[in-house]
Amino acid sequence: MDNREKLEKMDRALRLLEDLKNSQVALIEKSSQLQLDAMEFNFSNMEKNMGDLYSRYNDSLDMLNEELERFEIRRNKFERENGLDKPEE
């Protein structure tokens, strides 16, 4: 695989990480809403479980954000070091 192909695979991986991040945000929003609903319904078990899920999803989002930032830095460095940030001739 040449450097251009490797960069394209890295871009694909970035898009997948962004997609995971967006999915994680949606899970956080949904678990938060369900926790609020459980409070209204007076379902204490569901309220606790949704709160736990919210915390886990939030921790996962933090981890994803860190990985996304780390990978993007490495991808950009690879692009610069291999002269792929210049237009193709």
Summary of the structure (lengths in Angstrom):
residues: 89
radius of gyration: 19.4
end to end distance: 19.6
largest distance: 65.9
contacts: 218
relative contact order: 0.16
helix: 87%
strand: 0%
